[in-house]
Amino acid sequence: MGVEQKLGNMGVVTHRLEDLVNWGRTNAMWPMLFGLACCAIEMMDMQAATHDGSRFGMELMRPSPRQADLMIVAGRVSRKMAPVLRRLYDQMPDPKWVIAMGDCASCGGIFNNYAIVQGVDEIVPVDVYVAGCPPRPEALIDGIMTLHEKIRGEKLTDWA
């Protein structure tokens, strides 16, 4: 006897809990503002009416790390700002993800000197890199979609 005989025509759908949790995580992601340079303008444009980040469940760009689960590092990170970036990352609740937006955040960009961190992955673990100088809002949207695919493949035991 199957589930459909037991429940009749009640409209009940069964699904794996893991898939439902990952669906909720992808469709209710709150990014934290961490714009450091020119890439921040493109990140703000992604939230504007033209590109509408609300389609991806990103209604709000949170200024507080305690309310965010996605950090978008947009622009170059100086050695002086690196401890602040790490502290904000540590204050974010688990699970948390990081997108490095732009060449400066990914690899230091054109700033090959002692004052600029040569890739934000020296400070925090990065999940997705978005290339460009500065990357267009469409590239950031593609990075967000890539992150969504990564999250959909995660297991609940990864966060236990």
Helices and strands as residue ranges (DSSP letters): H 3-7, H 17-27, E 31-35, H 39-47, G 53-56, G 65-67, E 70-74, H 82-91, E 97-101, H 103-107, G 120-122, E 128-130, H 137-152, G 156-159
